[in-house]
C-alpha cells in the first residue's frame, strides 16, 4: 500500500503548512528539522572529505544576472516577478549556478587550483502553479544540496565519474535505491545555449562517465545550457522522478567569461559541472518518508532513543541515561506519562528506533533494557555500554 508522505509527515510531526504562509511553502517542525539537520551535516562532511569548499550566497540577484546566465530567457515563466529596488530589479533565484559562477570569477584562478569543487546548501525558488504544489515533493521554496565543479576539459569525465561514486555512497547511507539512470539530451528548438561542438563534447564526456551503467537516452530533457545525467528513483506507488543530477555546461563559463591561467602561461576556459547528490531537502524527505514509512535509519531519526522509566521511582535513573545519551550526541526524549505499555506503543508508533526501559530491577545496578521499534529486545546492560552501542550504530 502506498504511504503518502503528506499524511504521514504530519502525523509524525515532521512538517506542516499554513494558509497564511501560502501554498507550496511548508515549514519544518522540530522532528523533521532534526532529521534534516542530520542529513545536511552528513552531506557537508561527505563533500568536505572529498575536496569540496563550501560557500554561502544570497537568494536574490539582479535581473541582469539571470539575463546573462540565460535563465531569464529560458526560465522566466517559472521565476517569481522582479522586485523594484533603488532603480534595480531584484529576482529570487531559480538556481544557484549564476552566483557560483561569479564567486569563481571573483578571484584569479590557475590550473593548479582546478578542479575547484564549490558546494552550498542554498535556497532557490520556483513560481509553481497552485494546482501542482503539495507536501514536500512540489514546493515554491527549497533548499538544494548543490555544487559546481570548475574543471579543465581533460579532467571533466573523471570528475563526473567521481560525482557518480559520491552519489552511490550517499544513497546507500540514506537507504535509497536508484531505479534508473537517464542521459538527458538536446531536443529540437532554439532554447539551448552554446554551439553544436560544445554540446557534442559535453555528451561525449557524460557517456564516458556512464561507462558500465545501464542508462536510457531522453532527447529534449537536457538543461538549456547542457546535457545531463538524471538519477531516477521510484516511489512506493511506482512513479519515477529525478532525485540527483549531473550536468556539463559550456554555456555559462562563456557567458560569464570564466577563465584560468593554464600551464603554458595562457588563459583557458573551465568546464562547469553542475551536480546535486540528493536534490532538494524537501523532495528528498518526501521520498524518504514514503520509502521508509517514517521509520528512518537510526542516524537521522528525529528521536533516536525514548527513555521509559517504569515508575516515578526510576525517574532519576532515566534522567541520568538521557543526559549520558545526549552528551554522546544522541537525540533523546524521556516519556513519563501513561502506562509503560502505552508508552512502548507510543514510541513504536512514532517510529523511534529504540526505547530504553528502566524498572526497579535495572535502576539500582545502573542498567537499561533496550527495545527496538520492531519488537526485538536486548538483555539489560550497563548504561555506558548501551549509550556506546547506540552512538556507534548512529554513525551514517
C-alpha positions in Angstrom: 0.0 0.0 0.0 1.3 3.5 -0.9 2.1 5.6 2.1 1.5 9.3 1.3 4.3 11.4 2.8 1.9 14.3 3.3 -0.3 12.4 5.7 2.5 10.5 7.5 4.7 13.6 7.7 2.0 15.5 9.6 1.1 12.5 11.8 4.8 12.1 12.8 5.2 15.9 13.4 7.8 16.3 10.7 6.4 19.2 8.8 3.2 21.2 8.2 1.8 24.2 6.4 -0.4 27.2 7.0 -2.6 29.2 4.6 -1.1 32.4 6.0 2.3 31.3 4.8 1.0 30.0 1.5 0.7 27.0 -0.8 3.9 25.3 -1.6 5.7 26.8 1.4 5.8 24.1 4.1 7.5 24.6 7.4 9.6 22.0 9.2 8.6 21.0 12.8 11.3 20.1 15.4 11.3 16.4 14.5 11.6 17.0 10.8 14.2 19.7 11.3 16.3 17.3 13.4 16.2 14.6 10.8 17.0 17.1 8.0 19.9 18.6 10.0 21.4 15.2 10.5 21.3 14.6 6.7 22.6 18.0 5.9 25.5 17.5 8.3 26.3 14.1 6.7 26.3 15.6 3.2 28.5 18.5 4.3 31.1 16.2 5.8 31.0 13.8 2.8 31.6 16.7 0.5 34.3 18.2 2.7 36.2 14.9 2.8 36.1 14.7 -1.0 37.6 18.1 -1.7 34.6 20.5 -1.7 34.8 24.0 -0.5 31.5 25.4 0.8 30.2 28.9 0.3 27.1 31.0 1.1 25.4 33.1 -1.5 22.3 35.3 -1.4 18.9 34.1 -2.7 18.4 37.3 -4.6 20.2 38.7 -7.7 19.7 41.4 -10.2 17.6 40.6 -13.2 20.6 41.3 -15.4 22.4 38.4 -13.7 19.8 35.9 -14.9 19.6 37.5 -18.3 23.4 36.9 -18.7 23.1 33.3 -17.4 20.3 32.5 -19.8 17.7 31.8 -17.1 15.6 34.8 -17.8 15.2 33.9 -21.5 14.6 30.2 -20.9 13.1 30.0 -17.4 11.3 33.3 -16.7 7.8 31.8 -16.6 9.0 29.6 -13.6 10.6 32.5 -11.8 8.9 35.0 -9.4 8.4 38.5 -10.7 11.2 41.1 -10.3 11.1 43.4 -7.2 11.9 47.0 -7.9 14.6 48.2 -5.6 16.5 51.5 -5.9 16.5 51.6 -9.7 17.3 47.9 -10.0 15.1 44.8 -10.3 15.9 42.0 -7.8 14.8 38.4 -8.6 14.5 35.4 -6.3 16.9 32.9 -7.9 15.7 29.7 -9.6 19.1 28.1 -9.3 22.5 28.7 -7.7 24.8 28.4 -10.7 25.0 32.1 -11.7 26.0 33.0 -8.1 28.7 30.3 -8.1 30.0 31.4 -11.5 30.5 34.9 -10.0 32.2 33.5 -6.9 34.6 31.6 -9.1 35.2 34.8 -11.1 35.8 36.9 -8.0 39.4 35.6 -7.7 42.2 34.8 -10.1 42.4 31.1 -10.9 45.3 28.9 -12.0 45.3 25.4 -13.4 46.9 24.5 -10.1 43.6 25.4 -8.4 41.5 23.1 -10.6 39.3 21.2 -10.4 37.7 23.6 -7.9 34.7 22.0 -6.2 32.3 24.6 -4.8 29.3 23.4 -2.6 26.4 25.1 -1.0 23.1 24.1 0.6 21.3 27.0 -0.8 17.8 28.4 -1.2 16.1 28.6 -4.6 12.6 29.5 -5.7 10.2 28.3 -8.4 6.9 30.0 -9.2 4.9 26.7 -9.3 1.2 26.9 -10.1 -1.1 26.5 -7.1 -2.7 23.3 -8.5 0.6 21.4 -8.6 2.2 22.2 -5.2 1.7 19.9 -2.2 3.5 18.4 0.7 7.3 18.4 0.3 7.5 17.0 -3.2 6.5 20.1 -5.1 7.2 23.4 -3.4 8.0 27.0 -4.2 10.9 27.5 -1.9 13.5 24.8 -1.4 17.0 24.1 -0.1 19.2 22.4 -2.7 22.2 20.3 -2.0 24.1 21.9 -4.8 27.6 22.1 -6.1 29.6 23.2 -9.1 32.9 21.8 -10.2 35.1 24.1 -12.4 37.4 21.7 -14.2 39.8 21.6 -17.2 38.0 19.8 -20.0 40.6 17.0 -19.8 39.5 16.1 -16.3 35.8 16.6 -16.7 34.9 12.9 -17.4 36.9 11.8 -14.3 35.1 14.4 -12.2 31.7 13.3 -13.3 32.7 9.7 -12.6 33.7 10.8 -9.1 30.4 12.5 -8.6 28.6 9.3 -9.5 30.6 7.5 -6.9 29.7 10.1 -4.2 26.1 9.7 -5.2 26.1 6.0 -4.7 27.8 6.4 -1.3 25.2 9.0 -0.1 22.2 7.0 -1.5 23.4 3.8 0.3 23.7 5.7 3.6 20.2 7.2 3.2 18.6 3.9 2.2 17.8 5.0 -1.4 17.9 2.7 -4.4 18.0 4.4 -7.8 15.6 2.9 -10.3 17.4 4.0 -13.5 19.9 6.4 -15.0 18.9 8.8 -17.8 21.1 10.6 -20.2 19.1 13.8 -21.0 20.0 15.2 -24.4 19.1 18.2 -26.6 15.9 18.3 -28.5 14.6 20.5 -31.2 14.2 24.2 -30.8 16.3 27.3 -30.1 16.3 27.3 -26.3 19.7 25.7 -26.0 22.8 27.8 -25.3 26.2 27.1 -26.7 27.2 25.6 -30.0 27.0 22.2 -31.6 30.6 21.4 -30.9 30.3 22.1 -27.2 27.2 20.0 -26.9 28.9 17.2 -28.8 31.8 17.2 -26.4 29.6 17.5 -23.3 27.6 14.5 -24.4 30.7 12.5 -25.0 32.1 13.3 -21.6 28.9 12.2 -19.9 28.8 9.0 -21.9 32.4 8.2 -20.8 31.4 8.7 -17.2 28.4 6.4 -17.7 30.6 3.5 -19.0 29.4 0.4 -17.2 26.0 1.9 -16.3 22.7 0.9 -17.8 21.0 4.1 -18.9 18.4 5.3 -21.3 18.6 8.4 -23.5 16.0 11.1 -23.3 16.2 13.6 -26.1 14.7 17.0 -25.3 15.2 16.7 -21.5 18.6 18.5 -21.3 19.0 21.8 -19.4 19.2 24.8 -21.7 22.9 25.1 -21.0 23.9 21.4 -21.4 23.2 17.7 -21.3 22.8 15.9 -18.0 22.7 12.6 -16.2 19.5 12.2 -14.2 19.4 9.6 -11.4 15.9 8.4 -11.2 14.1 6.9 -8.2 10.7 5.2 -7.9 8.3 5.9 -5.1 6.3 3.1 -3.5 3.5 3.7 -5.9 5.8 3.1 -8.8 6.1 6.7 -10.0 9.5 7.7 -11.2 11.2 11.1 -10.8 14.6 12.7 -10.7 16.5 12.7 -7.3 20.0 13.6 -8.3 21.6 15.2 -11.4 24.9 15.9 -13.1 25.2 18.5 -15.9 28.0 19.6 -18.1 27.9 23.3 -19.0 30.0 25.1 -21.6 27.4 27.9 -22.0 27.7 29.8 -18.6 31.5 29.8 -18.4 31.4 31.6 -21.8 28.6 33.9 -20.8 30.4 34.9 -17.6 33.8 34.9 -19.3 35.3 32.5 -16.8 38.9 31.5 -17.2 42.1 30.3 -15.5 45.8 30.6 -16.2 46.9 27.4 -17.9 50.3 25.6 -17.6 51.6 27.3 -20.8 51.0 30.8 -19.4 47.9 31.5 -21.4 44.2 31.6 -20.5 41.8 28.7 -20.8 38.1 28.4 -20.1 36.9 25.8 -17.5 34.1 23.4 -17.9 31.3 23.9 -15.3 29.9 20.7 -13.9 26.6 21.2 -12.0 25.7 18.4 -9.6 23.4 17.6 -6.7 23.9 14.4 -4.8 20.3 14.2 -3.4 18.4 17.2 -4.9 16.4 19.4 -2.6 15.9 18.6 1.1 12.1 18.9 0.5 11.9 16.4 -2.3 14.4 14.1 -0.7 12.4 13.9 2.5 9.2 13.4 0.6 10.8 10.2 -0.8 12.5 9.1 2.5 9.2 9.4 4.5 7.5 7.2 1.9 10.2 4.6 1.3 10.9 4.1 5.0 7.3 4.6 6.0 8.6 7.1 8.6 10.9 4.6 10.2 14.2 6.3 9.3 17.5 4.7 9.9 18.9 5.4 13.4 21.4 8.0 12.3 18.8 10.5 11.0 15.7 9.5 13.1 14.2 12.6 14.7 14.4 11.0 18.2 16.8 8.1 18.4 16.1 6.9 21.9 13.0 7.1 24.0 13.8 6.6 27.7 11.0 4.9 29.6 11.1 4.8 33.4 8.6 2.2 34.6 7.5 4.3 37.5 8.4 7.6 39.2 10.9 5.7 41.3 13.1 5.3 38.2 12.9 9.0 37.1 16.4 9.8 38.4 18.0 6.9 36.6 16.1 7.8 33.5 17.3 11.3 33.6 20.9 10.1 34.0 20.6 7.9 30.9 19.1 10.7 28.9 22.0 13.0 29.9 24.6 10.4 29.0 23.0 9.7 25.7 22.6 13.4 24.9 26.3 14.1 25.7 27.2 11.2 23.3 25.4 13.2 20.6 22.1 11.2 20.5 18.7 12.7 20.2 16.7 11.6 23.3 13.3 12.1 24.8 12.1 10.8 28.2 8.5 9.6 28.2 6.8 9.5 31.6 3.1 9.9 31.1 0.8 6.8 30.9 1.3 3.1 31.5 4.6 1.5 30.4 2.7 -0.5 27.8 1.1 2.7 26.3 4.5 4.4 26.2 6.1 1.4 24.5 3.3 1.5 21.9 3.6 5.3 21.5 7.4 5.0 21.0 6.9 2.4 18.2 4.1 4.4 16.6 6.3 7.4 16.4 8.9 5.2 14.7 11.5 5.9 17.4 14.3 3.3 16.8 15.0 2.4 20.4 13.2 2.5 23.7 15.4 2.3 26.8 13.3 0.8 29.7 14.4 1.2 33.3 12.5 -0.6 36.0 13.1 -1.5 39.6 15.4 -4.3 38.6 17.6 -2.2 36.3 17.8 1.1 38.2 19.8 0.0 41.3 22.5 -1.5 39.1 22.7 1.2 36.5 21.3 -0.9 33.7 18.9 -0.3 30.9 16.9 -2.7 28.7 16.9 -1.6 25.0 13.9 -2.5 22.9 13.9 -1.9 19.1 10.9 -0.5 17.4 10.4 -3.8 15.6 9.9 -5.6 19.0 13.4 -7.1 19.4 14.7 -6.7 22.9 18.2 -6.9 24.4 19.0 -8.2 27.8 19.6 -5.4 30.4 23.1 -3.8 30.0 25.1 -1.1 31.7 24.0 2.4 30.7 27.5 3.3 29.4 27.6 0.2 27.2 24.1 0.9 25.8 25.0 4.5 25.0 28.2 3.4 23.3 26.3 0.8 21.3 23.7 3.3 20.1 26.3 6.0 19.4 28.3 3.5 17.2 25.1 2.4 15.3 24.1 6.0 14.8 27.1 6.7 12.5 26.0 7.0 8.8 
